[in-house]
Amino acid sequence: MTPETHRTARVEARISPDALALVRRAAELQGRSVSDFMVTAAQEAANRIIEETNIVRLSAEDQLRFYELLLNPPAPSAAMLKAFERRRELLGIE
């Protein structure tokens, strides 16, 4: 099946004549319709944005702090110890 057979929704957008000319030219260069070009470009942009939100970026200082905490974790707090004990009780773990 081709991608066109799966299309079930319609999207409308207003675009300036200059932007449309640019999109038309790019679509022509790739041998695609304007609609196909725009859908593909929108999907690629959406995927890129979604992927970027899944990447955690830390400053150099924060990276060092994270590294130090991994190598030398702090002792568990009283609340954490209580939570672990409650978990053991709930799950029947000795």
N, C-alpha and C positions, 0 to 999 in steps of 0.2 A: 504494500500500500504506500502511496505517496503521502507526504505531509498534508497536502491539500485535502485529502479524504477525511482527515481527522478534525478539520476546522469546524467549530460549532458556534463560535462567538464572533461578534463584530465589534471593532473598536473604531471610533472616529476621533480625529484630532485636527485642530486648526494649526496650520503651518504657514510661515511667511513665504512669499514667492521665491525669495533668495534661498531659503532653506530647502524648499521643494526642488529647486533647480539643482542644488548640491546633492540631494538625495537621489534624484533622477540620474544624475551623472555617475554617481557611485554605483547605482544599481546597473546601469548600462555597462559600466566597466566590468562588472562581474557577470553580465549576461543574465540578470535576474529581473523580475518585476519589481516595481517600487514597493508594492505590498509585501512581497517575500523579503526584500531587503530590509524593510522597516521592522517586520516581525522578528527576523533573525537578529538584527542589531539590538532590538529591545530585549530579546531573550539573553543574548550575550552580556548585555549590560546588567540585567537582573541577576544572572548567575555570578558575575564578577562581584557585585555588591553583596550578595548573600555570602559568598566565600570570604570576602574581606571582613565581614562581621564575625566570622568564626575564628579569625586569627587574633591571638592576643599579642599586643605589642607592649613591650616594657622598655622604659628608659634604661640606660646602662646601670644606673644606681639601683633601680628596681630589680634588674636581672641579678645583680650581685646579692641583693637582699633575699630574693627567692632562692638562689643557689645556697646561700648560707643556711636558710631555714630548712632546706631539704637535707643538708648534711648534718645540721645540728638542730633538730626540731625542739621546740620548747616542751617542758614537762606538761602533761595534760592538766587542765584546770580542774577544780573541784566539780564544776558543773559537767565537764566532760566525763570524769570518772563516774559520777552519778548516772549519766546517760548510758555509759557502757554497762554498769551494773543493772540498770533497768532493762536493757536489751537482753542481757544474759537471763534475767528472770523471765521475760516474755517468751524467749525462745527455748527456755529450759536447758541452757548451756551451763556446764559446770566449770 
